[in-house]
Amino acid sequence: ELQVEGDPRPVPASVDLTVYRLLEHAIAAADLRDVSAIEVTLTFEPEFLELGVRISGVCVPWPTPTMSDLTQLGDGHLAVEQVPGVSTVLTVRFAINLARIGIAT
């Protein structure tokens, strides 16, 4: 399930690709046989883009080294919360400098 919050707008290509790859690695790290639901949230705020991923039914071994590296390369902040046997939640936030990509605020 995908939910978009805020006002979607262009983001730097590097952030766009990083968010895509993070989601790809987050799902790949889960044993999908035991997953009851995957919820993805993209939150657009004036100065940041946040990716939220909740996998219900299992604890997922997040962050993977690749996820940590991608977040660091994008100068983002990554957090993981786990409730054993219930869900694992990944939140990654990237600052967006709209002036750098030529978009007026």
Secondary structure as GFF3:
##gff-version 3
##sequence-region A 1 105
A	DSSP	beta_strand	2	6	.	.	.	ID=ss1
A	DSSP	alpha_helix	13	28	.	.	.	ID=ss2
A	DSSP	three_ten_helix	32	34	.	.	.	ID=ss3
A	DSSP	beta_strand	37	45	.	.	.	ID=ss4
A	DSSP	beta_strand	48	56	.	.	.	ID=ss5
A	DSSP	alpha_helix	65	73	.	.	.	ID=ss6
A	DSSP	beta_strand	77	83	.	.	.	ID=ss7
A	DSSP	beta_strand	87	95	.	.	.	ID=ss8
A	DSSP	three_ten_helix	98	101	.	.	.	ID=ss9
###
